[in-house]
Amino acid sequence: MRNTAGTQLEYEARLSAFRREDRCDALGKLNALLRSGRVAVVPEQPLVNLHSHTFYSFNAYGYSPSSLAWEAKKRGLSAFGIMDHETLAGVEEFLDACRLLAVRGLGGIETRVFIPGWSDREINMPGEPGVFGFLGCGFTSGTAPAGSKAQKLLVRMASSARDRNLSLISKLNGHLVDIEISYEREVLALVPTGGTATERHIALLLESKARSVFPDPAAQAAFWSGALELGKVEVARALAVPGELALSIRSRLMKRDGPCYCPATRESYPSLGESIAMMRELQAVPVAGWLDGMSRGEQDPRLLLDLMKENDVPAISIIPDRNWNIPDQEMRQRKTHKLHEILDESLKRKMVLVVGTDMSKHGQKFVDDFNAEPLKPFAAEFVRGAMILVGHARLLESVGVGLSSAEVDERFQGNLDRRNAFFAELGSYEAPANEQEGAELRAVAERMWGSRGGPNGNA
């Protein structure tokens, strides 16, 4: 057992290699151990995470698409999904890994859009009036057809992210006189090809660069104390916790009112309509983002959800843990109330719930605790939302029709209960473990769509 465990750990470490060939080779060897019974996994649990970033944007633990699929298998999650910032580069690897391991997997994207009519209010991006964190889920491919509007928008999104990073780094280099970073040489080296560098990468690089320039811990603390306008004791404490100083660098230098803040303009991001059109062109499901109900744009959930319904956005993404698992009891009570409010209003509108933790900082869980008192009343709906989206991806791969397709609108005639029940049933079938089971599942999807899902059916 000692040798097997060592081999398993070795392969798991290689799952985070930047070369995809190395990751795929390691995953194949882990799958062989799994199939031979030499790796133990947790039986499937009613737990899901549909919102994790990979190292193609930023994951605090360095998880690749393959390693996330492997961890989801080991931990017995019912479904798992990735949501990288401004890129679909990890989608195909993740879906391939999920097929190999027999995991219900979902490919997604997280981006930012501008809502002109709401340009006077913050929504779910603090300090960014009019800017809205928006997502797409259920992509079955990581590429868009060459020359398509979707491809052009994805290129534009990546280009805008690059421009924002370059402007930010220029300001940081001017402000932090003693250290300087290169976007091309240093920042981009932190993400695989096709990935999106983020503010978090830049903050971590700055922290690392300062350690090289100031090898003496006291000098390092003094530098950051001055740069961040924080006490030396507070800086020393942050330096002792992985990722903590980087959070302070990001919040105090890069965000609103910080000396290196780069304000967004309406030209910085696509419009809500453009983003929705891109997702529909690629047959994915548009997903509204929600933060915590504290901003002017989120205080009344009905206004936000009505705007989403007007734009035919059928799903909403929520990160539950940060909305209840809070040490301050008063804030915990307030945010839990807002969490329940948005969940209740979303379910009234038959919206699909997309929940999960993004693992963008140390300490965040791999999956939410659905048995926690604030989440327990909604646990079944969290899992059901995942099954609906898995059903969407399965029907799309089988007959070319997904939840947001015009054919679905026509066949279910606005009956969202029937529509959601149909997709949830299809999604609840076990993930196929081999090609034969895959073919059988596709046949099930075709039969369901042709009978109960058809224009004369009973769905």
C-alpha beads as a LAMMPS data file, in Angstrom:
LAMMPS data file: protein, C-alpha beads

459 atoms
458 bonds

1 atom types
1 bond types

-500.0 500.0 xlo xhi
-500.0 500.0 ylo yhi
-500.0 500.0 zlo zhi

Masses

1 110.0

Atoms # bond

1 1 1 0.000 0.000 0.000
2 1 1 2.904 2.372 0.736
3 1 1 4.239 2.116 -2.813
4 1 1 0.745 2.520 -4.318
5 1 1 0.067 5.612 -2.204
6 1 1 3.394 7.099 -3.220
7 1 1 2.653 6.500 -6.891
8 1 1 -0.771 8.063 -6.515
9 1 1 0.692 11.175 -4.896
10 1 1 3.296 11.444 -7.629
11 1 1 0.667 11.291 -10.363
12 1 1 -1.574 13.750 -8.528
13 1 1 1.303 16.241 -8.343
14 1 1 1.790 15.936 -12.109
15 1 1 -1.864 16.869 -12.686
16 1 1 -0.842 20.495 -12.117
17 1 1 1.963 20.495 -14.696
18 1 1 1.638 23.215 -17.340
19 1 1 2.112 20.743 -20.206
20 1 1 -1.236 19.206 -21.043
21 1 1 0.461 16.015 -22.230
22 1 1 1.939 15.524 -18.753
23 1 1 -1.439 16.099 -17.113
24 1 1 -3.227 13.688 -19.419
25 1 1 -0.584 11.016 -18.895
26 1 1 -0.848 11.368 -15.113
27 1 1 -4.642 11.251 -15.229
28 1 1 -4.561 8.109 -17.338
29 1 1 -2.314 6.396 -14.798
30 1 1 -4.550 7.511 -11.926
31 1 1 -7.580 6.191 -13.759
32 1 1 -5.830 2.836 -14.186
33 1 1 -5.227 2.724 -10.418
34 1 1 -8.856 3.620 -9.865
35 1 1 -10.173 0.924 -12.205
36 1 1 -7.946 -1.689 -10.583
37 1 1 -9.298 -0.841 -7.144
38 1 1 -6.003 0.530 -5.839
39 1 1 -7.433 4.009 -5.223
40 1 1 -10.368 4.499 -2.881
41 1 1 -13.033 7.084 -3.715
42 1 1 -15.991 8.374 -1.722
43 1 1 -19.363 7.058 -2.945
44 1 1 -21.422 9.673 -4.782
45 1 1 -22.798 12.337 -2.461
46 1 1 -25.551 14.952 -3.065
47 1 1 -22.913 17.683 -3.312
48 1 1 -21.953 19.872 -6.277
49 1 1 -19.584 22.692 -7.151
50 1 1 -20.261 24.348 -10.507
51 1 1 -18.142 27.469 -10.100
52 1 1 -14.492 26.527 -9.664
53 1 1 -11.710 28.370 -11.441
54 1 1 -8.772 26.401 -12.816
55 1 1 -5.195 27.541 -13.273
56 1 1 -6.257 28.804 -16.707
57 1 1 -7.459 31.881 -14.819
58 1 1 -6.699 31.626 -11.100
59 1 1 -7.057 28.837 -8.561
60 1 1 -5.401 29.438 -5.197
61 1 1 -4.456 25.751 -4.926
62 1 1 -3.118 25.505 -8.478
63 1 1 -5.754 23.028 -9.654
64 1 1 -5.766 22.239 -13.367
65 1 1 -8.910 21.122 -15.222
66 1 1 -7.742 17.493 -14.920
67 1 1 -6.951 17.747 -11.222
68 1 1 -10.376 19.243 -10.484
69 1 1 -12.079 16.351 -12.293
70 1 1 -9.931 13.905 -10.320
71 1 1 -10.691 15.561 -6.984
72 1 1 -14.413 15.603 -7.805
73 1 1 -14.240 11.863 -8.473
74 1 1 -12.294 11.100 -5.289
75 1 1 -14.638 13.179 -3.131
76 1 1 -17.806 11.707 -4.614
77 1 1 -19.382 14.912 -5.935
78 1 1 -22.564 14.470 -7.964
79 1 1 -21.394 17.104 -10.466
80 1 1 -18.572 19.565 -10.930
81 1 1 -18.128 22.585 -13.178
82 1 1 -15.377 25.031 -14.081
83 1 1 -15.773 28.780 -14.628
84 1 1 -12.580 30.451 -15.817
85 1 1 -12.301 34.194 -16.345
86 1 1 -12.561 35.301 -19.986
87 1 1 -11.436 31.961 -21.418
88 1 1 -12.752 28.558 -22.447
89 1 1 -9.225 27.149 -22.776
90 1 1 -9.682 24.552 -20.035
91 1 1 -13.124 23.305 -21.061
92 1 1 -12.207 20.467 -23.419
93 1 1 -9.528 19.073 -21.108
94 1 1 -11.950 19.182 -18.195
95 1 1 -14.778 17.484 -20.102
96 1 1 -12.370 14.839 -21.439
97 1 1 -11.181 14.154 -17.896
98 1 1 -14.762 13.897 -16.636
99 1 1 -15.645 11.416 -19.391
100 1 1 -12.595 9.309 -18.530
101 1 1 -13.426 9.264 -14.814
102 1 1 -17.226 8.997 -15.157
103 1 1 -17.942 12.375 -13.538
104 1 1 -20.835 14.660 -14.452
105 1 1 -18.876 17.681 -15.685
106 1 1 -19.823 21.146 -16.930
107 1 1 -17.724 23.663 -18.827
108 1 1 -18.274 27.366 -18.198
109 1 1 -16.898 30.875 -18.385
110 1 1 -16.981 33.898 -16.082
111 1 1 -16.758 37.360 -17.547
112 1 1 -17.773 40.953 -16.988
113 1 1 -20.292 42.944 -18.979
114 1 1 -21.591 46.499 -18.902
115 1 1 -25.249 47.340 -18.306
116 1 1 -25.792 50.912 -19.597
117 1 1 -29.119 51.390 -17.820
118 1 1 -27.459 50.567 -14.496
119 1 1 -24.318 52.656 -14.952
120 1 1 -25.165 54.664 -11.823
121 1 1 -25.108 51.730 -9.414
122 1 1 -22.784 48.999 -8.232
123 1 1 -24.135 45.508 -8.851
124 1 1 -21.901 42.505 -8.109
125 1 1 -18.514 44.104 -8.838
126 1 1 -17.646 46.352 -5.867
127 1 1 -16.426 49.787 -6.890
128 1 1 -17.423 49.249 -10.550
129 1 1 -20.788 50.927 -11.287
130 1 1 -22.573 49.380 -14.249
131 1 1 -20.185 46.421 -14.426
132 1 1 -21.832 43.041 -13.958
133 1 1 -20.135 39.711 -13.318
134 1 1 -21.818 37.365 -15.777
135 1 1 -21.343 33.681 -16.553
136 1 1 -22.126 30.932 -19.020
137 1 1 -22.495 27.226 -18.247
138 1 1 -22.904 24.031 -20.218
139 1 1 -20.378 24.644 -23.008
140 1 1 -19.631 21.385 -24.788
141 1 1 -16.587 22.762 -26.616
142 1 1 -13.724 25.057 -25.732
143 1 1 -13.596 26.678 -29.159
144 1 1 -15.901 28.835 -31.246
145 1 1 -16.230 28.470 -35.040
146 1 1 -13.591 30.504 -36.883
147 1 1 -14.915 33.879 -37.941
148 1 1 -18.092 33.575 -35.891
149 1 1 -19.431 36.444 -33.794
150 1 1 -18.807 34.310 -30.730
151 1 1 -15.140 33.853 -31.596
152 1 1 -14.713 37.568 -32.232
153 1 1 -16.234 38.415 -28.871
154 1 1 -14.053 35.876 -27.057
155 1 1 -10.979 37.431 -28.693
156 1 1 -12.199 40.881 -27.714
157 1 1 -12.766 39.762 -24.114
158 1 1 -9.231 38.362 -23.901
159 1 1 -7.802 41.509 -25.478
160 1 1 -9.679 43.743 -23.030
161 1 1 -8.386 41.689 -20.096
162 1 1 -4.854 42.081 -21.438
163 1 1 -5.266 45.848 -21.863
164 1 1 -6.573 46.195 -18.298
165 1 1 -3.606 44.215 -16.983
166 1 1 -1.087 46.310 -18.923
167 1 1 -2.603 49.558 -17.626
168 1 1 -2.603 48.201 -14.092
169 1 1 1.012 47.027 -14.254
170 1 1 2.125 50.390 -15.640
171 1 1 0.589 52.128 -12.620
172 1 1 1.981 49.555 -10.182
173 1 1 5.497 49.857 -11.572
174 1 1 5.269 53.621 -11.180
175 1 1 3.961 53.394 -7.637
176 1 1 6.206 50.595 -6.317
177 1 1 9.483 52.213 -7.272
178 1 1 11.720 49.515 -5.781
179 1 1 10.165 46.581 -7.640
180 1 1 9.090 46.249 -11.242
181 1 1 7.298 43.430 -13.035
182 1 1 6.983 42.457 -16.698
183 1 1 3.637 41.353 -18.066
184 1 1 5.064 39.397 -21.007
185 1 1 7.984 37.762 -19.250
186 1 1 6.695 37.220 -15.707
187 1 1 2.918 37.500 -15.405
188 1 1 2.066 35.385 -18.439
189 1 1 4.476 32.703 -17.194
190 1 1 2.032 32.075 -14.351
191 1 1 -0.771 30.811 -16.624
192 1 1 -0.817 28.087 -19.292
193 1 1 -1.126 29.067 -22.936
194 1 1 -4.647 30.257 -23.623
195 1 1 -5.228 31.214 -20.013
196 1 1 -6.168 34.608 -18.572
197 1 1 -3.829 36.456 -16.242
198 1 1 -5.713 38.179 -13.432
199 1 1 -5.172 40.769 -10.723
200 1 1 -4.529 37.884 -8.327
201 1 1 -1.594 36.663 -10.438
202 1 1 -0.160 40.176 -10.466
203 1 1 -0.530 40.532 -6.698
204 1 1 1.181 37.198 -6.042
205 1 1 4.003 38.103 -8.408
206 1 1 4.519 41.406 -6.608
207 1 1 4.707 39.606 -3.273
208 1 1 7.239 37.134 -4.700
209 1 1 9.302 39.884 -6.348
210 1 1 9.499 41.806 -3.082
211 1 1 10.890 38.721 -1.337
212 1 1 13.736 38.684 -3.880
213 1 1 14.429 42.396 -3.632
214 1 1 14.127 42.447 0.175
215 1 1 15.383 39.067 1.454
216 1 1 15.408 40.408 5.013
217 1 1 11.879 39.901 6.466
218 1 1 12.037 43.163 8.390
219 1 1 12.966 45.143 5.271
220 1 1 10.229 43.360 3.356
221 1 1 7.642 44.234 6.011
222 1 1 8.836 47.844 6.035
223 1 1 8.492 48.087 2.256
224 1 1 4.924 46.797 2.221
225 1 1 4.004 48.845 5.264
226 1 1 4.836 51.990 3.339
227 1 1 3.406 50.856 0.009
228 1 1 0.114 49.640 1.465
229 1 1 -0.132 52.177 4.296
230 1 1 -0.462 49.377 6.831
231 1 1 1.245 48.881 10.188
232 1 1 4.369 46.716 10.193
233 1 1 2.804 44.249 12.636
234 1 1 -0.231 43.855 10.364
235 1 1 2.015 43.322 7.344
236 1 1 4.112 40.760 9.235
237 1 1 0.980 38.819 10.119
238 1 1 -0.156 38.879 6.489
239 1 1 3.239 37.648 5.315
240 1 1 2.899 34.620 7.603
241 1 1 -0.351 33.427 5.980
242 1 1 -0.258 32.033 2.393
243 1 1 -1.939 34.424 -0.013
244 1 1 -2.919 36.952 2.670
245 1 1 -0.506 39.717 1.691
246 1 1 -1.495 39.323 -1.968
247 1 1 -5.100 40.000 -0.950
248 1 1 -4.004 43.223 0.752
249 1 1 -1.938 44.240 -2.284
250 1 1 -4.959 43.728 -4.520
251 1 1 -7.479 45.464 -2.271
252 1 1 -5.325 48.448 -1.262
253 1 1 -3.517 49.157 -4.532
254 1 1 -5.674 47.862 -7.370
255 1 1 -9.232 48.449 -6.263
256 1 1 -11.271 51.641 -6.179
257 1 1 -9.606 54.459 -4.209
258 1 1 -6.283 52.628 -4.495
259 1 1 -3.378 54.512 -6.137
260 1 1 -3.163 52.047 -9.057
261 1 1 -6.886 51.615 -9.687
262 1 1 -7.847 51.560 -13.372
263 1 1 -11.499 52.657 -13.684
264 1 1 -13.667 50.704 -16.090
265 1 1 -15.387 52.375 -19.010
266 1 1 -18.319 51.101 -20.970
267 1 1 -15.824 50.319 -23.763
268 1 1 -13.870 48.045 -21.404
269 1 1 -16.472 45.293 -21.500
270 1 1 -19.057 43.873 -23.902
271 1 1 -22.688 44.677 -23.256
272 1 1 -24.978 42.216 -21.505
273 1 1 -26.733 41.570 -24.815
274 1 1 -23.483 40.817 -26.655
275 1 1 -22.410 38.340 -23.999
276 1 1 -25.779 36.580 -23.997
277 1 1 -25.684 36.344 -27.796
278 1 1 -22.211 34.754 -27.669
279 1 1 -23.343 32.133 -25.187
280 1 1 -26.464 31.318 -27.151
281 1 1 -24.469 31.026 -30.370
282 1 1 -22.309 28.414 -28.635
283 1 1 -25.427 26.719 -27.204
284 1 1 -24.428 27.471 -23.596
285 1 1 -26.734 28.663 -20.827
286 1 1 -26.415 32.346 -19.791
287 1 1 -26.086 32.706 -16.022
288 1 1 -26.575 35.833 -13.907
289 1 1 -23.983 36.469 -11.210
290 1 1 -24.819 37.410 -7.630
291 1 1 -22.484 38.610 -4.892
292 1 1 -24.078 39.216 -1.500
293 1 1 -27.117 41.513 -1.755
294 1 1 -25.328 44.476 -0.173
295 1 1 -24.924 46.756 -3.203
296 1 1 -27.562 49.102 -4.588
297 1 1 -27.933 46.888 -7.648
298 1 1 -28.543 43.770 -5.538
299 1 1 -30.481 45.136 -2.578
300 1 1 -33.820 44.440 -4.239
301 1 1 -33.383 40.998 -5.834
302 1 1 -36.646 41.363 -7.742
303 1 1 -35.289 44.225 -9.867
304 1 1 -32.151 42.294 -10.790
305 1 1 -34.000 39.048 -11.499
306 1 1 -36.653 40.824 -13.551
307 1 1 -33.871 42.341 -15.672
308 1 1 -32.436 38.873 -16.180
309 1 1 -35.821 37.420 -17.126
310 1 1 -36.338 40.252 -19.618
311 1 1 -33.090 39.131 -21.260
312 1 1 -34.020 35.420 -21.156
313 1 1 -31.313 34.526 -18.649
314 1 1 -32.592 31.270 -17.092
315 1 1 -29.993 30.667 -14.354
316 1 1 -28.237 32.404 -11.492
317 1 1 -24.831 31.732 -9.936
318 1 1 -24.329 32.054 -6.184
319 1 1 -21.316 31.310 -3.985
320 1 1 -23.081 30.284 -0.754
321 1 1 -20.166 29.908 1.667
322 1 1 -19.140 33.553 1.617
323 1 1 -22.720 34.570 2.371
324 1 1 -23.168 32.742 5.653
325 1 1 -19.828 31.418 6.921
326 1 1 -18.832 34.747 8.474
327 1 1 -17.282 35.249 11.950
328 1 1 -19.110 38.517 12.622
329 1 1 -22.546 37.391 13.805
330 1 1 -24.387 40.557 12.812
331 1 1 -22.985 40.480 9.280
332 1 1 -23.602 36.751 9.109
333 1 1 -27.256 37.297 9.943
334 1 1 -27.631 40.077 7.384
335 1 1 -25.945 38.169 4.578
336 1 1 -27.762 34.927 5.347
337 1 1 -31.048 36.832 5.083
338 1 1 -30.026 38.248 1.697
339 1 1 -28.888 34.786 0.576
340 1 1 -32.271 33.272 1.427
341 1 1 -33.997 36.204 -0.244
342 1 1 -32.218 35.743 -3.589
343 1 1 -32.704 31.969 -3.472
344 1 1 -36.428 32.293 -2.747
345 1 1 -36.956 34.874 -5.483
346 1 1 -34.942 32.842 -7.992
347 1 1 -36.943 29.685 -7.294
348 1 1 -40.217 31.596 -7.641
349 1 1 -39.096 32.431 -11.178
350 1 1 -38.058 28.794 -11.842
351 1 1 -34.465 29.875 -12.368
352 1 1 -31.751 27.231 -12.371
353 1 1 -29.417 27.503 -9.377
354 1 1 -25.686 27.340 -10.138
355 1 1 -23.767 27.110 -6.871
356 1 1 -20.171 26.488 -5.913
357 1 1 -16.961 27.886 -4.493
358 1 1 -14.438 29.402 -6.885
359 1 1 -11.317 28.620 -4.804
360 1 1 -9.835 31.995 -5.659
361 1 1 -8.141 32.294 -2.260
362 1 1 -6.643 30.027 0.377
363 1 1 -9.087 28.680 2.909
364 1 1 -11.999 28.321 0.524
365 1 1 -13.604 24.891 0.456
366 1 1 -13.628 22.445 -2.426
367 1 1 -17.385 22.124 -2.005
368 1 1 -19.973 23.876 0.150
369 1 1 -21.360 22.238 3.265
370 1 1 -24.962 21.678 2.175
371 1 1 -25.775 20.363 5.669
372 1 1 -25.013 23.737 7.247
373 1 1 -28.205 25.212 8.702
374 1 1 -28.358 28.225 6.338
375 1 1 -28.022 25.962 3.262
376 1 1 -29.923 22.844 4.272
377 1 1 -33.375 24.132 3.113
378 1 1 -31.995 24.637 -0.405
379 1 1 -29.632 21.660 -0.690
380 1 1 -31.928 19.615 -2.928
381 1 1 -32.405 22.586 -5.270
382 1 1 -28.630 23.091 -5.488
383 1 1 -28.203 19.507 -6.704
384 1 1 -31.254 19.748 -8.965
385 1 1 -29.819 22.841 -10.638
386 1 1 -26.681 20.879 -11.447
387 1 1 -28.703 17.992 -12.872
388 1 1 -30.672 20.400 -15.085
389 1 1 -27.459 21.772 -16.556
390 1 1 -25.936 18.307 -16.983
391 1 1 -29.137 17.321 -18.776
392 1 1 -28.725 20.366 -21.019
393 1 1 -25.176 19.333 -21.959
394 1 1 -26.237 15.739 -22.585
395 1 1 -29.151 16.667 -24.828
396 1 1 -26.960 19.131 -26.694
397 1 1 -24.336 16.474 -27.375
398 1 1 -26.991 13.899 -28.361
399 1 1 -29.461 15.827 -30.539
400 1 1 -27.955 19.308 -30.834
401 1 1 -30.598 20.965 -28.654
402 1 1 -29.897 22.654 -25.310
403 1 1 -31.840 24.368 -22.568
404 1 1 -31.573 27.793 -24.218
405 1 1 -32.476 26.530 -27.698
406 1 1 -35.500 27.895 -29.558
407 1 1 -36.684 24.294 -29.988
408 1 1 -36.940 23.934 -26.208
409 1 1 -38.968 27.150 -25.912
410 1 1 -41.284 25.918 -28.639
411 1 1 -41.768 22.442 -27.215
412 1 1 -42.331 23.394 -23.592
413 1 1 -44.385 26.505 -24.389
414 1 1 -43.145 28.474 -21.399
415 1 1 -43.870 25.725 -18.862
416 1 1 -40.649 26.017 -16.881
417 1 1 -41.622 23.319 -14.389
418 1 1 -41.915 20.782 -17.207
419 1 1 -38.756 22.019 -18.887
420 1 1 -36.683 21.831 -15.698
421 1 1 -38.104 18.418 -14.777
422 1 1 -37.168 17.068 -18.211
423 1 1 -33.562 18.255 -18.039
424 1 1 -33.156 17.259 -14.377
425 1 1 -34.254 13.710 -15.168
426 1 1 -31.812 13.418 -18.042
427 1 1 -28.999 14.880 -15.968
428 1 1 -29.612 12.525 -13.051
429 1 1 -28.556 9.407 -14.991
430 1 1 -25.162 8.164 -13.838
431 1 1 -22.140 9.338 -15.777
432 1 1 -21.240 6.630 -18.319
433 1 1 -18.150 4.618 -17.408
434 1 1 -17.323 3.422 -20.929
435 1 1 -18.219 3.900 -24.593
436 1 1 -21.091 1.428 -24.490
437 1 1 -22.706 3.189 -21.539
438 1 1 -22.139 6.500 -23.319
439 1 1 -23.980 5.246 -26.382
440 1 1 -26.804 3.972 -24.201
441 1 1 -27.125 7.364 -22.498
442 1 1 -27.232 9.152 -25.842
443 1 1 -30.000 6.793 -26.910
444 1 1 -31.911 7.631 -23.715
445 1 1 -31.572 11.341 -24.465
446 1 1 -32.822 10.847 -28.010
447 1 1 -35.819 8.803 -26.816
448 1 1 -36.715 11.341 -24.135
449 1 1 -36.530 14.235 -26.581
450 1 1 -38.459 12.356 -29.240
451 1 1 -41.255 11.278 -26.927
452 1 1 -41.786 13.192 -23.692
453 1 1 -39.803 16.162 -24.959
454 1 1 -41.475 16.205 -28.373
455 1 1 -44.282 18.465 -29.521
456 1 1 -46.868 15.751 -28.924
457 1 1 -45.253 14.333 -25.770
458 1 1 -46.139 14.446 -22.108
459 1 1 -43.183 16.337 -20.639

Bonds

1 1 1 2
2 1 2 3
3 1 3 4
4 1 4 5
5 1 5 6
6 1 6 7
7 1 7 8
8 1 8 9
9 1 9 10
10 1 10 11
11 1 11 12
12 1 12 13
13 1 13 14
14 1 14 15
15 1 15 16
16 1 16 17
17 1 17 18
18 1 18 19
19 1 19 20
20 1 20 21
21 1 21 22
22 1 22 23
23 1 23 24
24 1 24 25
25 1 25 26
26 1 26 27
27 1 27 28
28 1 28 29
29 1 29 30
30 1 30 31
31 1 31 32
32 1 32 33
33 1 33 34
34 1 34 35
35 1 35 36
36 1 36 37
37 1 37 38
38 1 38 39
39 1 39 40
40 1 40 41
41 1 41 42
42 1 42 43
43 1 43 44
44 1 44 45
45 1 45 46
46 1 46 47
47 1 47 48
48 1 48 49
49 1 49 50
50 1 50 51
51 1 51 52
52 1 52 53
53 1 53 54
54 1 54 55
55 1 55 56
56 1 56 57
57 1 57 58
58 1 58 59
59 1 59 60
60 1 60 61
61 1 61 62
62 1 62 63
63 1 63 64
64 1 64 65
65 1 65 66
66 1 66 67
67 1 67 68
68 1 68 69
69 1 69 70
70 1 70 71
71 1 71 72
72 1 72 73
73 1 73 74
74 1 74 75
75 1 75 76
76 1 76 77
77 1 77 78
78 1 78 79
79 1 79 80
80 1 80 81
81 1 81 82
82 1 82 83
83 1 83 84
84 1 84 85
85 1 85 86
86 1 86 87
87 1 87 88
88 1 88 89
89 1 89 90
90 1 90 91
91 1 91 92
92 1 92 93
93 1 93 94
94 1 94 95
95 1 95 96
96 1 96 97
97 1 97 98
98 1 98 99
99 1 99 100
100 1 100 101
101 1 101 102
102 1 102 103
103 1 103 104
104 1 104 105
105 1 105 106
106 1 106 107
107 1 107 108
108 1 108 109
109 1 109 110
110 1 110 111
111 1 111 112
112 1 112 113
113 1 113 114
114 1 114 115
115 1 115 116
116 1 116 117
117 1 117 118
118 1 118 119
119 1 119 120
120 1 120 121
121 1 121 122
122 1 122 123
123 1 123 124
124 1 124 125
125 1 125 126
126 1 126 127
127 1 127 128
128 1 128 129
129 1 129 130
130 1 130 131
131 1 131 132
132 1 132 133
133 1 133 134
134 1 134 135
135 1 135 136
136 1 136 137
137 1 137 138
138 1 138 139
139 1 139 140
140 1 140 141
141 1 141 142
142 1 142 143
143 1 143 144
144 1 144 145
145 1 145 146
146 1 146 147
147 1 147 148
148 1 148 149
149 1 149 150
150 1 150 151
151 1 151 152
152 1 152 153
153 1 153 154
154 1 154 155
155 1 155 156
156 1 156 157
157 1 157 158
158 1 158 159
159 1 159 160
160 1 160 161
161 1 161 162
162 1 162 163
163 1 163 164
164 1 164 165
165 1 165 166
166 1 166 167
167 1 167 168
168 1 168 169
169 1 169 170
170 1 170 171
171 1 171 172
172 1 172 173
173 1 173 174
174 1 174 175
175 1 175 176
176 1 176 177
177 1 177 178
178 1 178 179
179 1 179 180
180 1 180 181
181 1 181 182
182 1 182 183
183 1 183 184
184 1 184 185
185 1 185 186
186 1 186 187
187 1 187 188
188 1 188 189
189 1 189 190
190 1 190 191
191 1 191 192
192 1 192 193
193 1 193 194
194 1 194 195
195 1 195 196
196 1 196 197
197 1 197 198
198 1 198 199
199 1 199 200
200 1 200 201
201 1 201 202
202 1 202 203
203 1 203 204
204 1 204 205
205 1 205 206
206 1 206 207
207 1 207 208
208 1 208 209
209 1 209 210
210 1 210 211
211 1 211 212
212 1 212 213
213 1 213 214
214 1 214 215
215 1 215 216
216 1 216 217
217 1 217 218
218 1 218 219
219 1 219 220
220 1 220 221
221 1 221 222
222 1 222 223
223 1 223 224
224 1 224 225
225 1 225 226
226 1 226 227
227 1 227 228
228 1 228 229
229 1 229 230
230 1 230 231
231 1 231 232
232 1 232 233
233 1 233 234
234 1 234 235
235 1 235 236
236 1 236 237
237 1 237 238
238 1 238 239
239 1 239 240
240 1 240 241
241 1 241 242
242 1 242 243
243 1 243 244
244 1 244 245
245 1 245 246
246 1 246 247
247 1 247 248
248 1 248 249
249 1 249 250
250 1 250 251
251 1 251 252
252 1 252 253
253 1 253 254
254 1 254 255
255 1 255 256
256 1 256 257
257 1 257 258
258 1 258 259
259 1 259 260
260 1 260 261
261 1 261 262
262 1 262 263
263 1 263 264
264 1 264 265
265 1 265 266
266 1 266 267
267 1 267 268
268 1 268 269
269 1 269 270
270 1 270 271
271 1 271 272
272 1 272 273
273 1 273 274
274 1 274 275
275 1 275 276
276 1 276 277
277 1 277 278
278 1 278 279
279 1 279 280
280 1 280 281
281 1 281 282
282 1 282 283
283 1 283 284
284 1 284 285
285 1 285 286
286 1 286 287
287 1 287 288
288 1 288 289
289 1 289 290
290 1 290 291
291 1 291 292
292 1 292 293
293 1 293 294
294 1 294 295
295 1 295 296
296 1 296 297
297 1 297 298
298 1 298 299
299 1 299 300
300 1 300 301
301 1 301 302
302 1 302 303
303 1 303 304
304 1 304 305
305 1 305 306
306 1 306 307
307 1 307 308
308 1 308 309
309 1 309 310
310 1 310 311
311 1 311 312
312 1 312 313
313 1 313 314
314 1 314 315
315 1 315 316
316 1 316 317
317 1 317 318
318 1 318 319
319 1 319 320
320 1 320 321
321 1 321 322
322 1 322 323
323 1 323 324
324 1 324 325
325 1 325 326
326 1 326 327
327 1 327 328
328 1 328 329
329 1 329 330
330 1 330 331
331 1 331 332
332 1 332 333
333 1 333 334
334 1 334 335
335 1 335 336
336 1 336 337
337 1 337 338
338 1 338 339
339 1 339 340
340 1 340 341
341 1 341 342
342 1 342 343
343 1 343 344
344 1 344 345
345 1 345 346
346 1 346 347
347 1 347 348
348 1 348 349
349 1 349 350
350 1 350 351
351 1 351 352
352 1 352 353
353 1 353 354
354 1 354 355
355 1 355 356
356 1 356 357
357 1 357 358
358 1 358 359
359 1 359 360
360 1 360 361
361 1 361 362
362 1 362 363
363 1 363 364
364 1 364 365
365 1 365 366
366 1 366 367
367 1 367 368
368 1 368 369
369 1 369 370
370 1 370 371
371 1 371 372
372 1 372 373
373 1 373 374
374 1 374 375
375 1 375 376
376 1 376 377
377 1 377 378
378 1 378 379
379 1 379 380
380 1 380 381
381 1 381 382
382 1 382 383
383 1 383 384
384 1 384 385
385 1 385 386
386 1 386 387
387 1 387 388
388 1 388 389
389 1 389 390
390 1 390 391
391 1 391 392
392 1 392 393
393 1 393 394
394 1 394 395
395 1 395 396
396 1 396 397
397 1 397 398
398 1 398 399
399 1 399 400
400 1 400 401
401 1 401 402
402 1 402 403
403 1 403 404
404 1 404 405
405 1 405 406
406 1 406 407
407 1 407 408
408 1 408 409
409 1 409 410
410 1 410 411
411 1 411 412
412 1 412 413
413 1 413 414
414 1 414 415
415 1 415 416
416 1 416 417
417 1 417 418
418 1 418 419
419 1 419 420
420 1 420 421
421 1 421 422
422 1 422 423
423 1 423 424
424 1 424 425
425 1 425 426
426 1 426 427
427 1 427 428
428 1 428 429
429 1 429 430
430 1 430 431
431 1 431 432
432 1 432 433
433 1 433 434
434 1 434 435
435 1 435 436
436 1 436 437
437 1 437 438
438 1 438 439
439 1 439 440
440 1 440 441
441 1 441 442
442 1 442 443
443 1 443 444
444 1 444 445
445 1 445 446
446 1 446 447
447 1 447 448
448 1 448 449
449 1 449 450
450 1 450 451
451 1 451 452
452 1 452 453
453 1 453 454
454 1 454 455
455 1 455 456
456 1 456 457
457 1 457 458
458 1 458 459
